[in-house]
């Protein structure tokens, strides 16, 4: 995406919903347990603590 907008825009804002997944909660320490396998899919477990 950055390459596509090079010379057109100075910045690119990307929105991600990765923080809804259990793997992110475990990465940040908000969710207990071992690391989740990757890559994540739309069917990966979701966080229980927001």
C-alpha distance matrix in Angstrom:
0.0 3.8 5.4 5.1 6.5 8.7 12.1 11.5 11.1 12.4 10.9 8.2 10.3 9.5 12.6 14.0 17.4 18.1 21.1 23.1 23.7 26.9 25.2 23.6 27.1 28.7 26.3 27.1 30.8 31.1 31.9 34.7 34.5 32.9 29.3 27.7 26.6 22.9 20.6 20.8 20.9 21.5 25.1 25.2 27.8 27.1 28.4 31.9 31.8 29.5
3.8 0.0 3.8 5.5 5.4 6.1 9.7 10.0 9.1 9.6 8.5 6.9 9.9 10.2 13.8 15.5 19.1 19.6 22.1 24.6 25.3 28.3 26.4 24.5 27.9 29.4 26.6 27.2 31.0 31.5 32.7 35.4 35.4 33.8 30.2 29.0 28.1 24.5 22.5 22.9 23.5 24.2 27.8 27.5 29.9 29.0 29.9 33.3 32.9 30.5
5.4 3.8 0.0 3.8 5.5 5.1 8.8 9.9 10.4 11.4 11.3 10.4 13.6 13.8 17.3 18.8 22.4 22.7 25.5 27.8 28.3 31.2 29.1 27.5 31.0 32.3 29.5 30.4 34.1 34.8 35.8 38.4 38.2 36.3 32.6 31.3 30.0 26.3 24.1 25.0 25.4 26.4 29.9 29.8 32.5 31.9 33.0 36.5 36.3 34.0
5.1 5.5 3.8 0.0 3.8 5.7 8.6 8.4 9.6 11.8 11.8 10.4 13.4 13.7 17.0 18.8 22.3 23.2 26.0 28.0 28.7 31.9 30.2 28.6 32.1 33.7 31.2 32.0 35.7 36.0 36.9 39.7 39.5 37.9 34.2 32.6 31.3 27.6 25.2 25.6 25.5 26.0 29.7 30.0 32.7 32.0 33.4 36.8 36.7 34.3
6.5 5.4 5.5 3.8 0.0 3.8 6.1 5.1 5.8 8.2 8.6 8.0 11.4 12.6 16.1 18.6 22.1 23.4 25.8 28.0 29.1 32.4 30.8 28.8 32.0 33.9 31.3 31.7 35.4 35.6 36.9 39.9 40.1 38.6 35.0 33.7 32.8 29.2 26.9 27.1 27.1 27.3 31.1 31.2 33.6 32.5 33.5 36.8 36.3 33.7
8.7 6.1 5.1 5.7 3.8 0.0 3.8 5.5 6.4 7.5 9.0 9.6 13.3 14.9 18.6 20.9 24.6 25.4 27.7 30.2 31.2 34.2 32.3 30.3 33.6 35.1 32.3 32.6 36.4 37.0 38.4 41.2 41.3 39.7 36.1 35.1 34.1 30.5 28.5 29.0 29.4 30.0 33.6 33.5 35.9 34.8 35.6 39.0 38.3 35.7
12.1 9.7 8.8 8.6 6.1 3.8 0.0 3.8 5.9 7.3 10.1 11.6 15.4 17.5 21.2 23.8 27.5 28.6 30.7 33.2 34.4 37.5 35.7 33.5 36.6 38.4 35.5 35.6 39.4 39.9 41.5 44.4 44.7 43.2 39.6 38.6 37.8 34.2 32.2 32.5 32.9 33.3 37.0 36.9 39.2 38.0 38.6 41.9 41.1 38.3
11.5 10.0 9.9 8.4 5.1 5.5 3.8 0.0 3.8 6.9 9.1 10.2 13.6 15.9 19.3 22.3 25.8 27.4 29.4 31.7 33.2 36.5 35.1 32.8 35.8 37.8 35.2 35.2 39.0 39.0 40.6 43.7 44.2 43.0 39.4 38.2 37.6 34.0 31.9 31.8 31.8 31.8 35.6 35.8 37.9 36.5 37.3 40.4 39.6 36.7
11.1 9.1 10.4 9.6 5.8 6.4 5.9 3.8 0.0 3.8 5.5 7.2 10.5 13.3 16.6 19.7 23.4 24.9 26.6 29.0 30.7 33.9 32.6 30.1 32.9 35.1 32.4 32.1 35.9 35.9 37.7 40.9 41.6 40.5 37.1 36.1 35.8 32.4 30.4 30.1 30.3 30.2 34.0 33.9 35.8 34.1 34.6 37.6 36.6 33.6
12.4 9.6 11.4 11.8 8.2 7.5 7.3 6.9 3.8 0.0 3.8 7.1 10.3 13.4 16.8 19.8 23.5 24.7 26.1 28.8 30.5 33.5 32.0 29.2 31.9 33.9 31.1 30.6 34.3 34.6 36.7 39.7 40.5 39.5 36.1 35.5 35.4 32.1 30.4 30.3 30.9 31.0 34.7 34.2 35.9 34.1 34.2 37.2 35.9 32.8
10.9 8.5 11.3 11.8 8.6 9.0 10.1 9.1 5.5 3.8 0.0 3.8 6.6 9.8 13.2 16.1 19.8 21.0 22.3 25.1 26.8 29.8 28.4 25.6 28.2 30.4 27.6 27.0 30.8 30.9 33.0 36.1 37.0 36.0 32.7 32.1 32.1 29.0 27.3 26.9 27.7 27.7 31.3 30.7 32.2 30.4 30.4 33.4 32.1 29.1
8.2 6.9 10.4 10.4 8.0 9.6 11.6 10.2 7.2 7.1 3.8 0.0 3.8 6.4 9.9 12.8 16.5 17.9 19.5 22.0 23.7 26.8 25.5 22.9 25.7 27.9 25.4 25.1 28.9 28.8 30.6 33.7 34.5 33.5 30.2 29.2 29.2 26.0 24.2 23.6 24.1 24.0 27.7 27.2 28.9 27.2 27.5 30.6 29.6 26.7
10.3 9.9 13.6 13.4 11.4 13.3 15.4 13.6 10.5 10.3 6.6 3.8 0.0 3.8 6.6 9.9 13.4 15.1 16.4 18.8 20.8 24.0 23.1 20.3 22.8 25.4 23.1 22.5 26.2 25.8 27.6 30.9 31.9 31.3 28.1 27.1 27.5 24.5 22.8 21.8 22.2 21.8 25.3 24.9 26.2 24.2 24.3 27.2 26.2 23.1
9.5 10.2 13.8 13.7 12.6 14.9 17.5 15.9 13.3 13.4 9.8 6.4 3.8 0.0 3.8 6.5 10.2 11.8 13.6 15.8 17.5 20.8 19.9 17.4 20.2 22.6 20.6 20.4 24.1 23.6 25.0 28.3 29.0 28.3 25.1 23.8 24.0 21.0 19.3 18.1 18.4 18.1 21.6 21.2 22.7 20.9 21.4 24.5 23.8 21.0
12.6 13.8 17.3 17.0 16.1 18.6 21.2 19.3 16.6 16.8 13.2 9.9 6.6 3.8 0.0 3.8 6.9 9.3 10.8 12.6 14.7 18.2 17.8 15.3 17.7 20.6 19.0 18.7 22.1 21.2 22.4 25.9 26.8 26.5 23.5 22.0 22.6 20.0 18.4 16.5 16.6 15.7 19.1 18.7 19.9 17.8 18.2 21.2 20.6 17.8
14.0 15.5 18.8 18.8 18.6 20.9 23.8 22.3 19.7 19.8 16.1 12.8 9.9 6.5 3.8 0.0 3.8 5.6 7.7 9.4 11.2 14.6 14.2 11.9 14.6 17.3 15.9 16.0 19.3 18.5 19.3 22.6 23.3 22.9 19.9 18.3 19.0 16.4 15.0 12.9 13.3 12.6 15.9 15.1 16.4 14.4 15.0 18.3 18.0 15.6
17.4 19.1 22.4 22.3 22.1 24.6 27.5 25.8 23.4 23.5 19.8 16.5 13.4 10.2 6.9 3.8 0.0 3.8 5.4 6.0 8.1 11.7 12.1 10.2 12.4 15.3 14.8 14.9 17.7 16.3 16.8 20.2 21.0 21.0 18.3 16.4 17.5 15.5 14.4 11.5 11.6 10.3 13.1 12.4 13.1 10.9 11.7 14.8 14.9 12.8
18.1 19.6 22.7 23.2 23.4 25.4 28.6 27.4 24.9 24.7 21.0 17.9 15.1 11.8 9.3 5.6 3.8 0.0 3.8 5.4 5.9 9.2 8.7 6.9 9.7 12.2 11.4 12.1 14.9 14.2 14.4 17.4 17.9 17.5 14.6 13.0 14.1 12.2 11.4 8.8 10.0 9.9 12.2 10.5 11.3 9.6 10.3 13.8 14.1 12.6
21.1 22.1 25.5 26.0 25.8 27.7 30.7 29.4 26.6 26.1 22.3 19.5 16.4 13.6 10.8 7.7 5.4 3.8 0.0 3.8 5.5 8.0 8.3 5.5 7.1 10.3 9.9 9.6 12.3 11.0 11.7 15.2 16.4 16.7 14.3 13.3 15.4 14.3 14.2 11.5 12.9 12.4 14.1 12.0 11.5 9.0 8.2 11.4 10.8 9.1
23.1 24.6 27.8 28.0 28.0 30.2 33.2 31.7 29.0 28.8 25.1 22.0 18.8 15.8 12.6 9.4 6.0 5.4 3.8 0.0 3.8 6.8 8.6 7.2 7.8 11.1 11.9 11.9 13.7 11.6 11.5 14.9 16.0 16.8 14.9 13.2 15.3 14.7 14.5 11.2 11.8 10.5 11.6 9.9 8.9 5.8 5.7 8.9 9.3 8.1
23.7 25.3 28.3 28.7 29.1 31.2 34.4 33.2 30.7 30.5 26.8 23.7 20.8 17.5 14.7 11.2 8.1 5.9 5.5 3.8 0.0 3.8 5.4 5.5 6.7 9.0 10.1 11.3 12.7 11.3 10.2 13.0 13.4 13.7 11.6 9.5 11.6 11.3 11.5 8.3 9.4 9.1 9.5 6.9 6.0 4.2 5.2 8.9 10.2 10.2
26.9 28.3 31.2 31.9 32.4 34.2 37.5 36.5 33.9 33.5 29.8 26.8 24.0 20.8 18.2 14.6 11.7 9.2 8.0 6.8 3.8 0.0 3.8 5.4 5.0 6.2 8.5 10.0 10.4 9.2 7.1 9.4 9.6 10.3 8.9 7.4 10.5 11.4 12.5 9.8 11.5 11.7 11.1 7.7 5.6 4.7 4.2 7.4 8.9 10.3
25.2 26.4 29.1 30.2 30.8 32.3 35.7 35.1 32.6 32.0 28.4 25.5 23.1 19.9 17.8 14.2 12.1 8.7 8.3 8.6 5.4 3.8 0.0 3.8 5.5 5.2 6.1 8.7 9.8 10.0 8.4 10.1 9.6 8.9 6.3 5.1 7.9 8.5 10.0 8.1 11.0 12.3 12.2 8.5 7.8 8.0 7.8 11.1 11.9 12.9
23.6 24.5 27.5 28.6 28.8 30.3 33.5 32.8 30.1 29.2 25.6 22.9 20.3 17.4 15.3 11.9 10.2 6.9 5.5 7.2 5.5 5.4 3.8 0.0 3.8 5.4 4.9 6.2 8.5 8.5 8.4 11.1 11.6 11.4 9.0 8.8 11.3 11.0 12.0 10.1 12.8 13.6 14.3 11.0 10.3 9.0 7.9 11.2 10.9 10.9
27.1 27.9 31.0 32.1 32.0 33.6 36.6 35.8 32.9 31.9 28.2 25.7 22.8 20.2 17.7 14.6 12.4 9.7 7.1 7.8 6.7 5.0 5.5 3.8 0.0 3.8 5.4 5.3 6.0 4.9 4.9 8.1 9.7 10.7 9.5 9.9 13.2 13.9 15.2 13.0 15.4 15.7 15.8 12.5 10.5 8.8 6.2 8.5 7.7 8.4
28.7 29.4 32.3 33.7 33.9 35.1 38.4 37.8 35.1 33.9 30.4 27.9 25.4 22.6 20.6 17.3 15.3 12.2 10.3 11.1 9.0 6.2 5.2 5.4 3.8 0.0 3.8 5.4 4.9 5.9 4.7 6.1 6.7 7.2 6.3 7.9 11.4 12.7 14.7 13.3 16.1 17.2 16.8 13.1 11.4 10.8 8.7 10.7 10.4 11.9
26.3 26.6 29.5 31.2 31.3 32.3 35.5 35.2 32.4 31.1 27.6 25.4 23.1 20.6 19.0 15.9 14.8 11.4 9.9 11.9 10.1 8.5 6.1 4.9 5.4 3.8 0.0 3.8 5.6 7.8 8.1 9.5 9.9 9.2 7.2 9.0 11.8 12.2 14.0 13.2 16.5 17.9 18.2 14.6 13.7 13.0 11.2 13.8 13.0 13.5
27.1 27.2 30.4 32.0 31.7 32.6 35.6 35.2 32.1 30.6 27.0 25.1 22.5 20.4 18.7 16.0 14.9 12.1 9.6 11.9 11.3 10.0 8.7 6.2 5.3 5.4 3.8 0.0 3.8 5.6 7.7 9.9 11.5 11.9 10.6 12.4 15.4 15.7 17.2 16.0 18.9 19.8 20.3 16.9 15.5 13.9 11.4 13.3 11.5 11.5
30.8 31.0 34.1 35.7 35.4 36.4 39.4 39.0 35.9 34.3 30.8 28.9 26.2 24.1 22.1 19.3 17.7 14.9 12.3 13.7 12.7 10.4 9.8 8.5 6.0 4.9 5.6 3.8 0.0 3.8 5.5 6.8 9.0 10.3 10.3 12.6 16.0 17.2 19.1 17.8 20.7 21.5 21.3 17.8 15.7 14.4 11.4 12.5 10.6 11.8
31.1 31.5 34.8 36.0 35.6 37.0 39.9 39.0 35.9 34.6 30.9 28.8 25.8 23.6 21.2 18.5 16.3 14.2 11.0 11.6 11.3 9.2 10.0 8.5 4.9 5.9 7.8 5.6 3.8 0.0 3.8 6.7 9.8 12.0 12.1 13.5 17.1 18.3 19.9 17.9 20.2 20.4 20.1 16.9 14.3 12.3 8.8 9.3 6.9 8.2
31.9 32.7 35.8 36.9 36.9 38.4 41.5 40.6 37.7 36.7 33.0 30.6 27.6 25.0 22.4 19.3 16.8 14.4 11.7 11.5 10.2 7.1 8.4 8.4 4.9 4.7 8.1 7.7 5.5 3.8 0.0 3.8 6.7 9.2 9.9 11.0 14.8 16.5 18.3 16.3 18.5 18.8 17.9 14.6 11.7 10.4 7.3 7.6 6.9 9.5
34.7 35.4 38.4 39.7 39.9 41.2 44.4 43.7 40.9 39.7 36.1 33.7 30.9 28.3 25.9 22.6 20.2 17.4 15.2 14.9 13.0 9.4 10.1 11.1 8.1 6.1 9.5 9.9 6.8 6.7 3.8 0.0 3.8 7.2 9.2 11.0 14.8 17.2 19.4 17.9 20.3 21.0 19.6 16.1 13.3 12.9 10.3 10.2 10.1 13.1
34.5 35.4 38.2 39.5 40.1 41.3 44.7 44.2 41.6 40.5 37.0 34.5 31.9 29.0 26.8 23.3 21.0 17.9 16.4 16.0 13.4 9.6 9.6 11.6 9.7 6.7 9.9 11.5 9.0 9.8 6.7 3.8 0.0 3.8 6.7 8.7 12.1 15.0 17.6 16.5 19.0 20.3 18.6 15.0 12.6 13.3 11.7 12.3 13.0 15.9
32.9 33.8 36.3 37.9 38.6 39.7 43.2 43.0 40.5 39.5 36.0 33.5 31.3 28.3 26.5 22.9 21.0 17.5 16.7 16.8 13.7 10.3 8.9 11.4 10.7 7.2 9.2 11.9 10.3 12.0 9.2 7.2 3.8 0.0 3.8 6.5 9.4 12.4 15.2 14.8 17.8 19.7 18.2 14.5 13.0 14.3 13.4 14.8 15.7 18.1
29.3 30.2 32.6 34.2 35.0 36.1 39.6 39.4 37.1 36.1 32.7 30.2 28.1 25.1 23.5 19.9 18.3 14.6 14.3 14.9 11.6 8.9 6.3 9.0 9.5 6.3 7.2 10.6 10.3 12.1 9.9 9.2 6.7 3.8 0.0 3.8 6.6 9.0 11.8 11.7 15.0 17.2 16.3 12.5 11.8 13.2 12.7 15.0 15.9 17.6
27.7 29.0 31.3 32.6 33.7 35.1 38.6 38.2 36.1 35.5 32.1 29.2 27.1 23.8 22.0 18.3 16.4 13.0 13.3 13.2 9.5 7.4 5.1 8.8 9.9 7.9 9.0 12.4 12.6 13.5 11.0 11.0 8.7 6.5 3.8 0.0 3.8 6.5 9.0 8.5 11.4 13.7 12.6 8.9 8.8 10.9 11.5 14.2 15.7 17.4
26.6 28.1 30.0 31.3 32.8 34.1 37.8 37.6 35.8 35.4 32.1 29.2 27.5 24.0 22.6 19.0 17.5 14.1 15.4 15.3 11.6 10.5 7.9 11.3 13.2 11.4 11.8 15.4 16.0 17.1 14.8 14.8 12.1 9.4 6.6 3.8 0.0 3.8 6.5 7.3 10.3 13.3 12.4 9.2 10.5 13.1 14.5 17.4 19.2 20.6
22.9 24.5 26.3 27.6 29.2 30.5 34.2 34.0 32.4 32.1 29.0 26.0 24.5 21.0 20.0 16.4 15.5 12.2 14.3 14.7 11.3 11.4 8.5 11.0 13.9 12.7 12.2 15.7 17.2 18.3 16.5 17.2 15.0 12.4 9.0 6.5 3.8 0.0 3.0 5.0 8.3 11.8 11.9 9.2 11.5 13.6 15.3 18.6 20.2 20.9
20.6 22.5 24.1 25.2 26.9 28.5 32.2 31.9 30.4 30.4 27.3 24.2 22.8 19.3 18.4 15.0 14.4 11.4 14.2 14.5 11.5 12.5 10.0 12.0 15.2 14.7 14.0 17.2 19.1 19.9 18.3 19.4 17.6 15.2 11.8 9.0 6.5 3.0 0.0 3.8 6.5 10.2 11.0 9.1 12.1 14.0 16.1 19.6 21.2 21.5
20.8 22.9 25.0 25.6 27.1 29.0 32.5 31.8 30.1 30.3 26.9 23.6 21.8 18.1 16.5 12.9 11.5 8.8 11.5 11.2 8.3 9.8 8.1 10.1 13.0 13.3 13.2 16.0 17.8 17.9 16.3 17.9 16.5 14.8 11.7 8.5 7.3 5.0 3.8 0.0 3.8 7.0 7.8 5.8 8.9 10.5 12.9 16.4 18.2 18.5
20.9 23.5 25.4 25.5 27.1 29.4 32.9 31.8 30.3 30.9 27.7 24.1 22.2 18.4 16.6 13.3 11.6 10.0 12.9 11.8 9.4 11.5 11.0 12.8 15.4 16.1 16.5 18.9 20.7 20.2 18.5 20.3 19.0 17.8 15.0 11.4 10.3 8.3 6.5 3.8 0.0 3.8 5.2 5.3 9.0 10.7 13.8 17.1 19.3 19.4
21.5 24.2 26.4 26.0 27.3 30.0 33.3 31.8 30.2 31.0 27.7 24.0 21.8 18.1 15.7 12.6 10.3 9.9 12.4 10.5 9.1 11.7 12.3 13.6 15.7 17.2 17.9 19.8 21.5 20.4 18.8 21.0 20.3 19.7 17.2 13.7 13.3 11.8 10.2 7.0 3.8 0.0 3.8 5.7 8.6 9.5 12.9 15.9 18.3 18.1
25.1 27.8 29.9 29.7 31.1 33.6 37.0 35.6 34.0 34.7 31.3 27.7 25.3 21.6 19.1 15.9 13.1 12.2 14.1 11.6 9.5 11.1 12.2 14.3 15.8 16.8 18.2 20.3 21.3 20.1 17.9 19.6 18.6 18.2 16.3 12.6 12.4 11.9 11.0 7.8 5.2 3.8 0.0 3.8 6.5 8.5 12.3 14.8 17.7 18.3
25.2 27.5 29.8 30.0 31.2 33.5 36.9 35.8 33.9 34.2 30.7 27.2 24.9 21.2 18.7 15.1 12.4 10.5 12.0 9.9 6.9 7.7 8.5 11.0 12.5 13.1 14.6 16.9 17.8 16.9 14.6 16.1 15.0 14.5 12.5 8.9 9.2 9.2 9.1 5.8 5.3 5.7 3.8 0.0 3.8 6.5 9.8 12.7 15.4 16.3
27.8 29.9 32.5 32.7 33.6 35.9 39.2 37.9 35.8 35.9 32.2 28.9 26.2 22.7 19.9 16.4 13.1 11.3 11.5 8.9 6.0 5.6 7.8 10.3 10.5 11.4 13.7 15.5 15.7 14.3 11.7 13.3 12.6 13.0 11.8 8.8 10.5 11.5 12.1 8.9 9.0 8.6 6.5 3.8 0.0 3.8 6.9 9.2 12.2 13.7
27.1 29.0 31.9 32.0 32.5 34.8 38.0 36.5 34.1 34.1 30.4 27.2 24.2 20.9 17.8 14.4 10.9 9.6 9.0 5.8 4.2 4.7 8.0 9.0 8.8 10.8 13.0 13.9 14.4 12.3 10.4 12.9 13.3 14.3 13.2 10.9 13.1 13.6 14.0 10.5 10.7 9.5 8.5 6.5 3.8 0.0 3.8 6.5 9.2 10.2
28.4 29.9 33.0 33.4 33.5 35.6 38.6 37.3 34.6 34.2 30.4 27.5 24.3 21.4 18.2 15.0 11.7 10.3 8.2 5.7 5.2 4.2 7.8 7.9 6.2 8.7 11.2 11.4 11.4 8.8 7.3 10.3 11.7 13.4 12.7 11.5 14.5 15.3 16.1 12.9 13.8 12.9 12.3 9.8 6.9 3.8 0.0 3.8 5.6 7.0
31.9 33.3 36.5 36.8 36.8 39.0 41.9 40.4 37.6 37.2 33.4 30.6 27.2 24.5 21.2 18.3 14.8 13.8 11.4 8.9 8.9 7.4 11.1 11.2 8.5 10.7 13.8 13.3 12.5 9.3 7.6 10.2 12.3 14.8 15.0 14.2 17.4 18.6 19.6 16.4 17.1 15.9 14.8 12.7 9.2 6.5 3.8 0.0 3.8 6.6
31.8 32.9 36.3 36.7 36.3 38.3 41.1 39.6 36.6 35.9 32.1 29.6 26.2 23.8 20.6 18.0 14.9 14.1 10.8 9.3 10.2 8.9 11.9 10.9 7.7 10.4 13.0 11.5 10.6 6.9 6.9 10.1 13.0 15.7 15.9 15.7 19.2 20.2 21.2 18.2 19.3 18.3 17.7 15.4 12.2 9.2 5.6 3.8 0.0 3.8
29.5 30.5 34.0 34.3 33.7 35.7 38.3 36.7 33.6 32.8 29.1 26.7 23.1 21.0 17.8 15.6 12.8 12.6 9.1 8.1 10.2 10.3 12.9 10.9 8.4 11.9 13.5 11.5 11.8 8.2 9.5 13.1 15.9 18.1 17.6 17.4 20.6 20.9 21.5 18.5 19.4 18.1 18.3 16.3 13.7 10.2 7.0 6.6 3.8 0.0
